[in-house]
Amino acid sequence: MASKNLYHRRLVAESSAKACWICYKPSSTVLITPDSDDWFHVCPGHLKDRKFAIPQDEDDLAEKKRQEELEKEIEVVKKEFEEKMRTKLARRKQKEYEKEGKREEKKAETKDDEKDEKEKEDKLKELEKKKEPAKAVFDGPRVFELHKSFYQMRVQKKRDAEMAKRHRERLRNGAVFPSVPGGTPG
């Protein structure tokens, strides 16, 4: 039996569904240890019960969601900046045709561009600071820790199965029975 109380959720085909360990209804959801030492079928509804199993990858899912939100914010800031730059370029072209003092305008516009560029960089840096290095997120099946009493039941069931196997082996070998007395009767 695995020394760690961690089980990964796996799905099997509906045709391979077997009785749930708790309620005996057919279930295609399986909880299995990482070393495939112990596994059992369980209903998905039981996995939502925190008195049966506690999800261990909730933190990873929350972190992943937060990272996705930050990425969306960064994209929004980039799009806003690009839109501002397009409108400024369009205004510049109009002004160039209207005024003759093009050199003075270009100097003022480059200062505005630098200012806008700096604003964009500041916003991006601020968002990047919020974004911490992400942990390795396991996108596969969810990871659960069984409640203490249910885990003890799994451990006991595994021990009982091993003891029964050893008992059958001893009965087959005949080492349990006494040997026939050898000597002369009498």
Secondary structure, 3 states (H helix, E strand, C coil): CCCCCCEEEEECCHHHCEECCCCCCEECEEEECCCCCCEEECCHHHHHCCCCEEECCHHHHHHHHHHHHHHHHHHHHHHHHHHHHHHHHHHHHHHHHHCCCHHHHHHHHHHHHHHHHHHHHHHHHHHHHHCCCCCCCCCCCCEEEECHHHHHHHHHHHHHHHHHHHHHHHHHHCCCCCCCCCCCCC
